[in-house]
Amino acid sequence: MENIKIERFLDRDAFSLFYQIFNERNGCHWTQEQFKQSLRNQPYLNFLVFKKEDEILGIVSYSIINPWNKKMYDIEYAKDDMITSYMKSYQKKVMGA
């Protein structure tokens, strides 16, 4: 896939999208402040945001060092199956998983 940029943080748009997905997936109604605090309480949690121009194609949460000493790589959002495959291959290449 060409011209995909990977950011290592949640910008305002990615945060809003992830917040919406979190509430829908978990059937809850957290406020943005509750969601922000939850993320602050997990300092080991990192993010990758896959973008093409200004469009968010995918969001990944990952952790290499955490209290459970497990590698974690979760696809939180993917625009389509093609970006899902791309993010999985990125995981294998970068994290060796």
HUPE-V683007 format. One record per pair of residues at least 4 apart in sequence whose C-alpha atoms are under 6 Angstrom apart, sorted by the first residue. I is the first residue (numbers start at 1). GAP is how many residues later the second one is. D is the distance in Angstrom with one decimal. If there is no record, write none. Layout:
# HUPE-V683007
[[I/GAP/D] [I/GAP/D]]
This chain:
# HUPE-V683007
[[4/47/5.5] [4/48/4.9] [5/45/5.9] [5/46/5.1] [6/43/5.5] [6/44/4.7] [7/41/5.6] [7/42/5.1] [8/39/5.5] [8/40/4.6] [9/38/5.4] [10/4/5.2] [10/5/5.3] [11/4/5.9] [15/4/5.9] [18/4/6.0] [21/4/5.9] [23/4/5.6] [23/5/4.9] [23/6/5.8] [30/4/5.9] [44/22/5.5] [45/17/5.9] [45/18/5.2] [46/15/5.6] [46/16/5.2] [46/17/6.0] [47/13/5.6] [47/14/4.5] [48/11/5.8] [48/12/5.1] [49/9/5.9] [49/10/4.6] [50/7/5.4] [50/8/5.0] [51/4/5.5] [51/5/4.6] [51/6/5.3] [57/21/5.9] [57/22/5.1] [58/19/5.0] [58/20/4.3] [59/17/5.4] [59/18/5.0] [60/14/5.6] [60/15/4.5] [60/16/5.4] [61/12/5.9] [61/13/5.3] [62/10/5.1] [62/11/4.3] [63/8/5.7] [63/9/5.1] [64/7/4.6] [65/4/5.8] [78/6/5.7] [90/4/5.9] [91/4/5.3] [92/4/4.6] [92/5/4.9]]
